[in-house]
């Protein structure tokens, strides 16, 4: 590991997380019921091939077989894949590990629904009962219980295979700000042995038989148990601008400013806008639609279209980069829409790094933890080594 350096204070990194774009099963995928999963490859095959010229240029086709995206003979930057060291396969765990905080045990899950002590505390605090309290698809449960919710005003509570406490309310019955208040109450209750990774607000609208979720989702995460790369950057005077649900995932820690977004297109547009105004530090964005709209709904066609749309915007980001910029593209887990499961999948994730300081065509192979990426970014900003991860910057610098 190199010693900390003193880089130009105009240095900037743009870190884009393609939420759930996994690239193949991890060795322990069988323990999670995910044997054979490969989100990117299977989406490409189901679609009859993908057109991803910018991701291809960066080397994503060199990491797994992707129909329509052949290996690049000499990628424009550095490429490799990463294995998740932490147990689990959820968003919070993936993001925390890639910023230097791997977990030793998974967040709790509730395949039978939440226990009476949790529900009693929640209903007492909000002053009304609830509907549901079982694992479910969010789009399905609002169709099943939405009409009763309209009649009774009781919020719909549900979970999934992930460590989440989700609350769905019709916006005409319970205003979004009140739903957010309910989520904050749940977040304060769900601590200790019931410390789920995220409480998620799931507002919806429409009429019986045609309910649809709106884009005003909001995540309420646990704060990371240790300082992440974002905290360390902020402490060192490097500002962090969060786009999409990044602020929620890190409970606001280490983030100077943020902008919530409603979809992938808006996320990428805000990222480009931030590049025009934030001249230094880290811009970190999460493109959630791959996971939320397509992976969990087993919609491989929608997933494919979203990948091709974001690829075009990645090209715009690349064109907007300056000589002091580093582009990082990665993912936090898989969510293979071609399998019977609608849950996340335990997969390797891609890591693509691009910039004038990165040697074209350099491969850093398979990293044993997502934390290696955070360690690399930390070294690039001149920070000393953290507790987890090993930088591979020396292997890819030009």
C-alpha positions as CSV (number, residue, x, y, z in Angstrom):
1,X,0.0,0.0,0.0
2,X,1.3,3.4,-0.9
3,X,1.6,6.1,1.7
4,X,-0.9,9.0,1.7
5,X,-0.1,11.7,-0.9
6,X,-1.1,15.3,-1.4
7,X,-3.0,15.4,-4.6
8,X,-4.2,18.5,-6.4
9,X,-7.1,19.9,-4.4
10,X,-9.1,20.2,-7.6
11,X,-9.2,16.4,-7.9
12,X,-12.7,15.0,-8.4
13,X,-14.3,11.5,-8.6
14,X,-17.7,10.6,-10.1
15,X,-18.9,7.2,-8.6
16,X,-22.0,5.7,-10.2
17,X,-23.6,2.6,-8.6
18,X,-25.7,0.6,-11.1
19,X,-28.0,-0.8,-8.5
20,X,-28.2,-4.7,-8.8
21,X,-26.1,-5.1,-12.0
22,X,-24.3,-8.2,-10.9
23,X,-22.1,-10.2,-13.3
24,X,-22.2,-13.8,-12.0
25,X,-22.7,-16.0,-9.0
26,X,-20.3,-15.8,-6.0
27,X,-18.8,-19.1,-4.8
28,X,-21.3,-19.1,-1.8
29,X,-24.3,-18.3,-3.9
30,X,-25.9,-21.7,-3.2
31,X,-26.2,-20.7,0.5
32,X,-28.5,-17.9,-0.7
33,X,-30.5,-19.8,-3.2
34,X,-28.8,-17.9,-6.1
35,X,-26.9,-20.7,-7.9
36,X,-26.5,-19.8,-11.6
37,X,-27.4,-16.1,-11.2
38,X,-25.8,-13.6,-13.6
39,X,-27.9,-10.5,-13.9
40,X,-26.1,-8.8,-16.8
41,X,-25.5,-11.9,-18.9
42,X,-29.0,-13.2,-18.5
43,X,-30.6,-9.9,-19.2
44,X,-28.6,-9.6,-22.4
45,X,-29.5,-13.1,-23.5
46,X,-33.2,-12.6,-22.8
47,X,-33.2,-9.4,-24.8
48,X,-31.4,-10.9,-27.7
49,X,-28.3,-8.8,-27.1
50,X,-27.5,-5.4,-25.6
51,X,-26.1,-2.3,-27.2
52,X,-23.8,-0.8,-24.5
53,X,-21.0,1.0,-26.5
54,X,-19.7,3.0,-23.5
55,X,-19.7,0.2,-21.0
56,X,-18.2,-2.0,-23.7
57,X,-15.4,0.7,-24.2
58,X,-14.7,0.6,-20.5
59,X,-14.4,-3.2,-20.5
60,X,-17.6,-4.6,-19.0
61,X,-17.7,-7.3,-21.7
62,X,-14.3,-8.5,-20.5
63,X,-15.7,-9.5,-17.2
64,X,-18.6,-11.8,-18.2
65,X,-20.2,-13.0,-21.3
66,X,-22.7,-10.3,-22.5
67,X,-24.5,-11.0,-25.8
68,X,-24.0,-8.0,-28.0
69,X,-21.1,-6.6,-25.9
70,X,-18.0,-8.5,-26.8
71,X,-14.7,-8.1,-24.9
72,X,-12.8,-4.9,-25.7
73,X,-9.3,-5.6,-27.0
74,X,-7.9,-2.6,-25.1
75,X,-10.4,-1.0,-22.7
76,X,-10.3,2.7,-22.2
77,X,-9.6,2.3,-18.5
78,X,-9.1,-0.3,-15.8
79,X,-11.5,-3.1,-15.2
80,X,-12.1,-6.0,-12.8
81,X,-14.7,-7.6,-10.6
82,X,-15.3,-7.7,-6.8
83,X,-16.6,-10.3,-4.4
84,X,-18.7,-9.3,-1.4
85,X,-17.0,-10.2,1.8
86,X,-19.9,-9.4,4.1
87,X,-22.7,-11.9,4.5
88,X,-25.9,-10.9,2.9
89,X,-26.8,-9.3,-0.5
90,X,-28.6,-6.1,0.3
91,X,-28.1,-2.5,-0.8
92,X,-26.9,-1.1,2.5
93,X,-24.3,-3.9,3.1
94,X,-23.0,-3.5,-0.4
95,X,-22.6,0.3,-0.2
96,X,-21.1,0.2,3.2
97,X,-18.5,-2.4,2.3
98,X,-17.5,-0.6,-0.9
99,X,-16.8,2.5,1.3
100,X,-14.6,0.6,3.7
101,X,-17.1,-0.9,6.3
102,X,-17.7,-4.6,5.7
103,X,-20.0,-6.4,8.1
104,X,-19.4,-9.5,10.1
105,X,-23.0,-10.6,10.3
106,X,-26.1,-10.0,8.1
107,X,-29.0,-7.7,9.0
108,X,-32.0,-9.5,10.5
109,X,-34.7,-10.7,8.1
110,X,-38.3,-11.7,8.8
111,X,-39.6,-14.5,6.5
112,X,-42.6,-14.9,8.9
113,X,-43.3,-11.2,9.3
114,X,-42.4,-8.9,12.2
115,X,-42.9,-10.1,15.7
116,X,-45.7,-8.8,17.9
117,X,-43.5,-6.6,20.0
118,X,-42.3,-4.7,17.0
119,X,-45.8,-4.3,15.5
120,X,-47.4,-3.3,18.9
121,X,-44.7,-0.7,19.5
122,X,-45.2,0.7,15.9
123,X,-49.0,0.8,16.0
124,X,-49.1,2.4,19.4
125,X,-46.7,5.1,18.3
126,X,-48.6,6.0,15.1
127,X,-52.1,5.6,16.7
128,X,-53.6,3.2,14.2
129,X,-53.4,-0.5,13.1
130,X,-51.6,-1.9,10.1
131,X,-52.3,-4.3,7.2
132,X,-50.1,-7.0,5.9
133,X,-47.0,-7.8,8.0
134,X,-45.7,-10.5,5.7
135,X,-43.0,-10.9,3.0
136,X,-44.5,-9.7,-0.3
137,X,-43.8,-8.0,-3.6
138,X,-44.5,-4.3,-3.2
139,X,-46.4,-4.1,-6.5
140,X,-48.6,-7.1,-5.6
141,X,-49.4,-6.2,-2.0
142,X,-50.7,-2.8,-2.8
143,X,-53.1,-4.4,-5.3
144,X,-54.2,-7.0,-2.7
145,X,-54.6,-4.6,0.3
146,X,-54.9,-1.2,-1.3
147,X,-58.7,-1.1,-1.3
148,X,-58.8,-2.0,2.4
149,X,-56.2,0.6,3.1
150,X,-58.4,3.3,1.4
151,X,-61.3,2.2,3.5
152,X,-59.5,1.9,6.9
153,X,-56.6,4.3,6.6
154,X,-54.3,1.5,8.0
155,X,-50.8,1.6,6.5
156,X,-49.6,-1.5,4.7
157,X,-46.5,-3.0,6.3
158,X,-44.4,-5.7,4.5
159,X,-40.9,-7.1,4.1
160,X,-38.9,-9.2,1.7
161,X,-35.9,-11.5,1.7
162,X,-33.9,-8.4,2.4
163,X,-33.6,-6.7,5.8
164,X,-36.3,-4.1,5.2
165,X,-39.4,-2.8,7.0
166,X,-41.5,-1.3,4.2
167,X,-44.6,0.9,4.7
168,X,-46.9,1.6,1.8
169,X,-49.6,4.3,1.9
170,X,-51.8,5.9,-0.7
171,X,-50.8,9.6,-1.0
172,X,-54.5,10.7,-0.8
173,X,-55.0,8.8,2.4
174,X,-51.7,9.4,4.3
175,X,-49.7,12.3,2.9
176,X,-46.1,11.6,2.0
177,X,-44.6,13.7,4.8
178,X,-46.8,11.8,7.3
179,X,-45.6,8.5,5.7
180,X,-42.0,9.7,6.2
181,X,-42.8,10.4,9.9
182,X,-44.1,6.9,10.3
183,X,-40.9,5.6,8.8
184,X,-38.8,7.6,11.2
185,X,-40.8,6.2,14.1
186,X,-40.2,2.7,12.8
187,X,-36.5,3.4,12.4
188,X,-36.3,4.4,16.1
189,X,-38.1,1.2,17.1
190,X,-36.1,-1.1,14.9
191,X,-32.8,-1.2,16.9
192,X,-30.9,-3.9,18.8
193,X,-31.9,-7.4,17.6
194,X,-34.4,-5.9,15.3
195,X,-32.1,-3.4,13.6
196,X,-33.1,-3.9,10.0
197,X,-30.9,-2.4,7.4
198,X,-33.6,-0.1,6.0
199,X,-37.1,1.3,6.7
200,X,-38.6,2.2,3.3
201,X,-41.4,4.6,2.5
202,X,-43.5,3.2,-0.4
203,X,-46.1,5.8,-1.4
204,X,-48.6,4.9,-4.1
205,X,-51.5,6.4,-6.0
206,X,-54.4,5.3,-8.2
207,X,-57.7,3.4,-7.9
208,X,-58.5,-0.2,-7.0
209,X,-57.1,-2.5,-9.7
210,X,-54.8,0.2,-10.9
211,X,-52.6,1.2,-8.0
212,X,-49.1,2.3,-8.9
213,X,-46.1,3.3,-6.7
214,X,-44.9,6.9,-7.1
215,X,-41.3,8.2,-7.3
216,X,-41.4,9.6,-3.7
217,X,-39.8,6.6,-2.2
218,X,-37.5,7.3,0.7
219,X,-35.1,5.0,2.6
220,X,-34.3,5.3,6.3
221,X,-31.1,3.4,7.0
222,X,-29.1,2.6,10.1
223,X,-26.0,4.8,10.4
224,X,-22.8,2.9,9.5
225,X,-21.2,1.4,12.6
226,X,-17.8,2.9,11.7
227,X,-16.6,5.9,9.6
228,X,-17.0,5.2,5.9
229,X,-14.9,6.7,3.1
230,X,-17.5,9.5,2.9
231,X,-16.8,10.4,6.5
232,X,-13.1,10.3,5.9
233,X,-13.3,12.5,2.8
234,X,-15.4,15.1,4.6
235,X,-13.0,15.2,7.5
236,X,-10.2,15.8,5.1
237,X,-11.9,18.7,3.4
238,X,-13.1,16.8,0.3
239,X,-16.9,17.6,-0.2
240,X,-19.3,14.7,-1.0
241,X,-22.4,15.3,-3.1
242,X,-24.9,12.5,-3.0
243,X,-27.4,11.8,-5.8
244,X,-30.4,9.5,-5.6
245,X,-30.7,7.3,-2.4
246,X,-27.0,7.6,-1.5
247,X,-27.8,10.0,1.4
248,X,-30.4,7.6,2.7
249,X,-28.1,4.6,2.6
250,X,-25.4,6.4,4.7
251,X,-28.0,8.1,7.0
252,X,-26.6,11.4,5.8
253,X,-23.2,10.8,7.2
254,X,-20.2,12.5,5.5
255,X,-22.4,14.1,2.9
256,X,-22.1,17.9,2.3
257,X,-25.1,18.2,-0.1
258,X,-27.5,15.9,-1.9
259,X,-30.3,15.7,-4.4
260,X,-33.0,13.0,-4.3
261,X,-34.1,11.8,-7.7
262,X,-37.1,9.9,-9.1
263,X,-35.5,7.6,-11.7
264,X,-32.3,6.6,-13.5
265,X,-32.6,9.4,-16.1
266,X,-32.9,12.1,-13.5
267,X,-30.1,10.6,-11.5
268,X,-27.7,10.7,-14.4
269,X,-28.9,14.2,-15.3
270,X,-28.3,15.5,-11.8
271,X,-24.9,13.8,-11.8
272,X,-24.0,15.7,-15.0
273,X,-25.3,19.0,-13.5
274,X,-23.2,18.4,-10.4
275,X,-20.2,17.9,-12.5
276,X,-20.8,21.4,-13.9
277,X,-20.8,23.0,-10.5
278,X,-18.8,20.8,-8.1
279,X,-15.2,21.2,-9.1
280,X,-13.7,18.9,-6.5
281,X,-14.4,16.1,-4.2
282,X,-16.7,13.1,-4.7
283,X,-20.0,12.9,-6.6
284,X,-21.7,9.6,-5.7
285,X,-24.9,8.4,-7.4
286,X,-27.2,5.4,-7.3
287,X,-29.3,4.3,-10.3
288,X,-32.0,2.5,-8.5
289,X,-34.4,1.6,-11.4
290,X,-32.5,-1.5,-12.4
291,X,-33.3,-3.0,-9.0
292,X,-36.6,-1.4,-8.0
293,X,-38.5,-1.4,-11.2
294,X,-37.0,-4.3,-13.2
295,X,-35.0,-6.8,-11.1
296,X,-37.6,-7.2,-8.3
297,X,-40.4,-7.5,-10.9
298,X,-38.6,-10.0,-13.1
299,X,-38.8,-7.6,-16.0
300,X,-35.8,-8.4,-18.2
301,X,-37.0,-6.3,-21.1
302,X,-37.3,-3.3,-18.9
303,X,-33.9,-4.0,-17.4
304,X,-32.3,-4.2,-20.8
305,X,-33.9,-0.9,-22.0
306,X,-32.7,0.8,-18.8
307,X,-29.2,-0.4,-19.3
308,X,-29.0,0.9,-22.8
309,X,-30.5,4.3,-21.7
310,X,-28.0,4.7,-18.9
311,X,-25.1,3.7,-21.1
312,X,-25.8,6.7,-23.3
313,X,-25.7,9.0,-20.3
314,X,-22.5,7.4,-19.1
315,X,-21.0,8.5,-22.5
316,X,-22.1,12.1,-21.6
317,X,-20.4,11.8,-18.2
318,X,-17.2,10.6,-19.9
319,X,-17.3,13.5,-22.4
320,X,-17.7,16.0,-19.5
321,X,-14.7,14.7,-17.6
322,X,-11.6,16.9,-17.0
323,X,-8.0,16.0,-16.5
324,X,-8.4,15.8,-12.7
325,X,-11.4,13.5,-12.8
326,X,-11.8,9.8,-12.0
327,X,-15.0,7.9,-13.1
328,X,-16.0,4.8,-11.1
329,X,-18.8,2.5,-12.3
330,X,-19.8,-0.5,-10.1
331,X,-22.8,-2.3,-8.5
332,X,-23.8,-3.3,-5.0
333,X,-25.3,-6.8,-5.6
334,X,-27.3,-8.7,-8.3
335,X,-31.0,-9.0,-8.9
336,X,-31.3,-11.5,-11.8
337,X,-34.8,-10.9,-13.4
338,X,-34.7,-14.2,-15.3
339,X,-34.8,-16.4,-12.2
340,X,-38.0,-17.4,-10.4
341,X,-36.9,-15.3,-7.4
342,X,-37.8,-11.6,-7.2
343,X,-35.1,-11.0,-4.6
344,X,-31.5,-9.8,-4.8
345,X,-28.9,-12.3,-5.9
346,X,-25.4,-13.0,-4.4
347,X,-23.1,-12.1,-7.3
348,X,-19.8,-10.6,-8.3
349,X,-20.1,-6.9,-9.3
350,X,-18.1,-5.0,-12.0
351,X,-15.7,-2.2,-11.2
352,X,-14.7,0.1,-14.1
353,X,-12.3,3.0,-13.5
354,X,-11.6,5.6,-16.2
355,X,-9.7,8.9,-16.3
356,X,-6.5,10.5,-17.6
357,X,-4.6,9.0,-14.7
358,X,-5.8,5.5,-15.3
359,X,-3.8,3.2,-17.6
360,X,-6.0,1.9,-20.5
361,X,-6.4,-1.8,-20.6
362,X,-5.3,-2.5,-17.1
363,X,-7.0,-5.4,-15.3
364,X,-7.0,-5.7,-11.5
365,X,-8.6,-9.1,-11.6
366,X,-11.0,-10.4,-8.9
367,X,-10.9,-8.4,-5.6
368,X,-11.8,-10.3,-2.5
369,X,-13.9,-7.5,-1.0
370,X,-15.8,-4.4,-2.3
371,X,-13.7,-2.5,0.3
372,X,-10.7,-2.6,-2.1
373,X,-12.5,-0.1,-4.3
374,X,-13.0,2.3,-1.4
375,X,-9.4,1.9,-0.5
376,X,-8.4,2.7,-4.0
377,X,-10.5,5.8,-4.1
378,X,-9.2,6.9,-0.7
379,X,-5.6,6.6,-2.0
380,X,-6.5,8.5,-5.1
381,X,-7.7,11.4,-2.9
382,X,-4.5,11.2,-0.8
383,X,-6.1,9.6,2.3
384,X,-4.1,7.2,4.5
385,X,-5.2,3.5,4.5
386,X,-8.5,2.7,6.3
387,X,-9.4,-0.4,8.4
388,X,-10.6,-2.5,5.5
389,X,-9.6,-3.0,1.9
390,X,-6.4,-2.9,-0.1
391,X,-5.8,-0.3,-2.7
392,X,-5.0,-1.4,-6.3
393,X,-4.3,2.1,-7.5
394,X,-0.6,1.4,-8.1
395,X,-1.6,-1.4,-10.5
396,X,-3.7,0.8,-12.7
397,X,-2.2,4.2,-12.8
398,X,-0.8,5.5,-16.1
